[in-house]
Amino acid sequence: MSGAASHGSGEACPRRIADRPALSEAGGSVVSALREEIAREARAAAADFADLTDDELLAREAELDQRWVTIREEHQRIFNERRKIKRETSRRGLFLPPIHDDDADSDASPREKLEAALAESKKRRQQRP
């Protein structure tokens, strides 16, 4: 498989960094090192899909394209819902960590705890000489 092991799912496993030739061994230039890396990846892909016909390969590509669209849409839906929830938790004052652990058994809401802590802080500042 030309240096890349297969996971059984048809995907190439990237080689470890230690297995890759050093830049000086690759001809000395970054461009030639990149070209060699691309060539290695191409050989690994060719080996992974050597058993597929052209039609099967195109069908696999179409299937992956469709899955990608579905995943992208789901990601966007979850992202938008998460953003709305973050806004609401922020609005309610729920995003703040507890100010002190000694009042953990209190029934006060996070907002009430914050307001009490701010009032206490303000009182301490006003008492300073």
Long-range contacts (C-beta under 8 A, 24 or more apart in sequence): 1-44, 1-47, 1-48, 2-40, 2-43, 2-44, 2-47, 3-40, 3-44, 4-40, 4-41, 4-44, 4-47, 4-48, 6-48, 10-48, 10-49, 11-48, 12-41, 12-44, 12-45, 12-48, 15-40
